[in-house]
C-alpha cells in the first residue's frame, strides 16, 4: 500500500508541475505591454492592430496626419508621454490631425472596445475625433477646430469624460446619444466657442431609463 501511495504521489506531482507551468505561461502572456509609436510600430493604426487587450499605446511628440478611421475592438489605452510623466506639455505636443475634417479618427466597437482610455492628446481637423459605442475614459485631451461633435457617445457609449479642453467644434463639444449605457460622468471640462451646444444630451427613442448622468464643474462659454 505504501508503494502505491508513493507512485500515486509522484504522478500527481507531475500533473501539478504541468498545471503550474501552464498557469505561469498564461499569466506571463497576459501582462500588458507598452507599445511606442513610432519606435515600436510606425503608425497609430498599426499599433492598435497589433496590440493585445490591456496594452498601452504611447505616442511620441509630433504631428500625425490621420485620415482613416481606426476601429478599437479591444481594451486599450491610447495616450502620449503625459501618461507616464504627468507633464502637460506633451498633450499639446502630440497632435493628431485629420487635415480636411472628413473622417472620424477613433471609434470603439460595441461589446468589444470596452474600457478604452484615450488621454493626453490633441485632436484637430477631424469630422468627429472620437465616437464611443461602449464604456470608455476620455481625459486630459485638447480638441480644437473639429467639424462636428468632438466627443460623441453613441449606442452603449458611457463612461467618463473629464479634464478635456474642447473648443471651436462645428457642432457640439460633447454629444450624448446613448441608448443603452449605464453611467456618464462629465466633469472639469472646459468647453468653449463651439458651433452648437457645449454639452448636448438627447433622450433618444428606446433609451434606457436607468442611464445616470453625473455632470458637474464644467466651464461652458461661447457655445
C-alpha positions as CSV (number, residue, x, y, z in Angstrom):
1,X,0.0,0.0,0.0
2,X,2.8,2.4,0.7
3,X,4.4,1.8,-2.7
4,X,1.1,2.6,-4.3
5,X,0.8,5.8,-2.4
6,X,4.3,6.9,-3.4
7,X,3.6,6.1,-7.1
8,X,0.3,8.0,-6.9
9,X,2.0,11.0,-5.3
10,X,4.7,11.1,-8.0
11,X,2.1,11.2,-10.8
12,X,0.2,13.9,-9.0
13,X,3.3,16.0,-8.6
14,X,4.0,15.8,-12.3
15,X,0.5,16.9,-13.1
16,X,0.8,19.7,-10.6
17,X,4.1,20.9,-12.1
18,X,2.4,20.9,-15.5
19,X,-0.5,22.9,-14.3
20,X,1.8,25.4,-12.6
21,X,3.9,25.8,-15.8
22,X,0.7,26.3,-17.9
23,X,-0.6,28.9,-15.4
24,X,2.7,30.7,-15.3
25,X,2.8,30.9,-19.1
26,X,-0.8,32.1,-19.2
27,X,-0.2,34.9,-16.7
28,X,3.0,36.0,-18.3
29,X,1.4,36.3,-21.7
30,X,-1.4,38.3,-20.3
31,X,0.8,41.1,-18.9
32,X,0.0,44.5,-20.5
33,X,2.8,45.9,-22.8
34,X,3.7,49.4,-23.7
35,X,3.8,50.0,-27.5
36,X,5.6,53.1,-28.6
37,X,4.7,55.0,-31.8
38,X,6.7,55.3,-33.9
39,X,9.6,53.4,-32.2
40,X,7.8,50.0,-31.9
41,X,5.0,50.5,-34.5
42,X,5.3,53.0,-37.3
43,X,1.7,54.3,-37.1
44,X,-1.1,54.5,-34.6
45,X,-3.3,52.2,-36.8
46,X,-0.5,49.6,-36.8
47,X,-0.2,49.8,-33.0
48,X,-3.9,49.3,-32.5
49,X,-4.0,46.4,-34.9
50,X,-1.0,44.6,-33.3
51,X,-1.9,45.3,-29.7
52,X,-3.3,42.9,-27.2
53,X,-6.1,43.7,-24.8
54,X,-4.7,45.7,-21.9
55,X,-1.8,47.2,-23.8
56,X,-0.8,50.9,-23.6
57,X,-0.1,52.7,-26.8
58,X,2.2,55.7,-26.2
59,X,2.5,58.2,-29.0
60,X,5.7,60.2,-29.2
61,X,5.5,64.0,-29.6
62,X,4.9,65.2,-33.1
63,X,2.1,65.8,-35.6
64,X,0.4,62.7,-37.1
65,X,-1.8,63.1,-40.2
66,X,-4.6,60.6,-39.7
67,X,-7.2,60.4,-42.5
68,X,-8.6,56.9,-41.9
69,X,-10.9,55.7,-39.2
70,X,-9.4,53.4,-36.6
71,X,-11.7,50.9,-35.0
72,X,-10.9,49.9,-31.5
73,X,-12.2,46.4,-30.7
74,X,-10.3,45.6,-27.5
75,X,-9.4,47.2,-24.2
76,X,-6.6,49.7,-24.9
77,X,-5.0,52.9,-23.6
78,X,-4.0,55.3,-26.3
79,X,-2.1,58.2,-24.9
80,X,1.1,60.4,-25.1
81,X,4.1,60.7,-22.8
82,X,1.8,62.7,-20.5
83,X,0.6,59.3,-19.3
84,X,4.0,58.3,-17.8
85,X,5.3,61.8,-16.8
86,X,2.2,64.0,-15.9
87,X,3.9,66.7,-18.0
88,X,1.0,68.5,-19.6
89,X,3.3,69.9,-22.3
90,X,3.1,66.5,-24.0
91,X,-0.6,67.0,-24.6
92,X,-0.1,70.0,-26.9
93,X,3.0,68.5,-28.4
94,X,1.3,65.2,-29.5
95,X,-1.1,66.3,-32.3
96,X,-3.4,64.0,-34.3
97,X,-4.5,66.0,-37.4
98,X,-7.3,65.0,-39.8
99,X,-6.4,67.8,-42.2
100,X,-9.7,68.0,-44.2
101,X,-12.3,67.4,-41.5
102,X,-13.8,64.4,-43.3
103,X,-13.2,61.4,-41.0
104,X,-13.7,60.1,-37.6
105,X,-10.4,59.0,-36.0
106,X,-11.2,56.6,-33.2
107,X,-14.4,54.6,-33.0
108,X,-14.9,51.9,-30.3
109,X,-16.8,48.8,-31.2
110,X,-19.8,47.8,-29.1
111,X,-19.3,44.9,-26.8
112,X,-15.6,44.7,-27.8
113,X,-14.0,48.1,-27.5
114,X,-14.8,48.2,-23.7
115,X,-13.0,50.2,-21.0
116,X,-10.8,52.0,-23.6
117,X,-8.9,55.0,-22.4
118,X,-7.9,57.9,-24.7
119,X,-5.8,60.6,-22.9
120,X,-3.1,63.2,-23.2
121,X,-3.6,64.0,-26.9
122,X,-4.6,66.9,-29.1
123,X,-7.2,66.3,-31.9
124,X,-7.7,68.8,-34.7
125,X,-9.4,69.0,-38.1
126,X,-11.4,65.8,-37.9
127,X,-15.1,65.4,-38.5
128,X,-15.6,63.5,-35.2
129,X,-12.4,62.7,-33.4
130,X,-13.9,60.1,-31.0
131,X,-17.1,58.1,-31.3
132,X,-17.9,55.8,-28.4
133,X,-20.1,52.7,-28.6
134,X,-19.2,51.2,-25.2
135,X,-17.6,52.2,-21.9
136,X,-14.6,54.5,-22.2
137,X,-12.5,57.1,-20.4
138,X,-11.6,60.3,-22.3
139,X,-9.5,62.6,-20.2
140,X,-6.9,65.3,-20.4
141,X,-7.1,65.9,-24.1
142,X,-7.4,69.0,-26.3
143,X,-10.0,69.1,-29.1
144,X,-9.7,72.1,-31.4
145,X,-11.2,73.1,-34.7
146,X,-13.1,69.9,-35.5
147,X,-16.0,69.8,-37.9
148,X,-18.8,68.2,-35.9
149,X,-19.0,66.8,-32.3
150,X,-15.7,66.4,-30.6
151,X,-16.7,63.6,-28.2
152,X,-19.8,61.5,-29.3
153,X,-21.4,58.9,-27.0
154,X,-23.5,56.6,-29.2
155,X,-25.2,53.1,-28.8
156,X,-23.9,51.8,-25.5
157,X,-21.5,54.7,-25.1
158,X,-20.9,55.6,-21.5
159,X,-18.1,56.2,-19.0
160,X,-16.1,59.3,-18.2
161,X,-15.0,62.5,-20.0
162,X,-13.0,64.8,-17.8
163,X,-10.3,67.5,-17.8
164,X,-10.6,68.0,-21.5
165,X,-10.4,71.3,-23.4
166,X,-13.0,71.3,-26.2
167,X,-13.1,74.4,-28.5
168,X,-14.2,75.6,-31.9
169,X,-16.1,72.4,-32.8
170,X,-18.5,72.8,-35.7
171,X,-21.3,71.2,-33.8
172,X,-21.4,70.1,-30.1
173,X,-18.5,69.9,-27.8
174,X,-19.8,66.7,-26.2
175,X,-22.8,64.9,-27.8
176,X,-24.7,62.2,-25.9
177,X,-27.0,60.0,-28.0
178,X,-26.6,56.9,-25.7
179,X,-29.4,54.3,-25.9
180,X,-28.2,51.6,-23.6
181,X,-25.4,53.0,-21.4
182,X,-25.1,53.0,-17.6
183,X,-23.2,56.0,-16.1
184,X,-21.9,59.0,-17.9
185,X,-19.7,61.4,-15.9
186,X,-18.7,64.7,-17.4
187,X,-16.6,66.8,-15.1
188,X,-13.9,69.5,-15.1
189,X,-14.1,70.1,-18.9
190,X,-13.5,73.5,-20.5
191,X,-16.0,73.7,-23.4
192,X,-16.0,76.9,-25.3
193,X,-16.8,78.6,-28.6
194,X,-18.4,75.5,-30.2
195,X,-20.9,75.9,-33.1
196,X,-23.9,74.4,-31.2
197,X,-24.3,73.2,-27.6
198,X,-21.4,72.8,-25.3
199,X,-23.0,69.6,-24.0
200,X,-26.0,68.1,-25.8
201,X,-27.9,65.2,-24.3
202,X,-30.7,63.7,-26.4
203,X,-33.3,61.5,-24.9
204,X,-33.3,59.0,-27.8
205,X,-36.3,56.8,-28.7
206,X,-35.8,53.5,-26.9
207,X,-33.2,54.9,-24.5
208,X,-32.9,53.0,-21.1
209,X,-34.4,55.0,-18.2
210,X,-31.6,53.6,-16.0
211,X,-28.9,55.8,-17.5
212,X,-27.3,58.0,-14.8
213,X,-25.7,61.4,-15.7
214,X,-23.2,63.0,-13.3
215,X,-22.3,66.4,-14.8
216,X,-20.5,69.0,-12.7
217,X,-17.7,71.5,-12.6
218,X,-17.5,72.1,-16.3
219,X,-16.8,75.5,-17.8
220,X,-19.0,76.3,-20.7
221,X,-18.6,79.6,-22.6
222,X,-19.5,81.0,-26.0
223,X,-21.3,77.9,-27.3
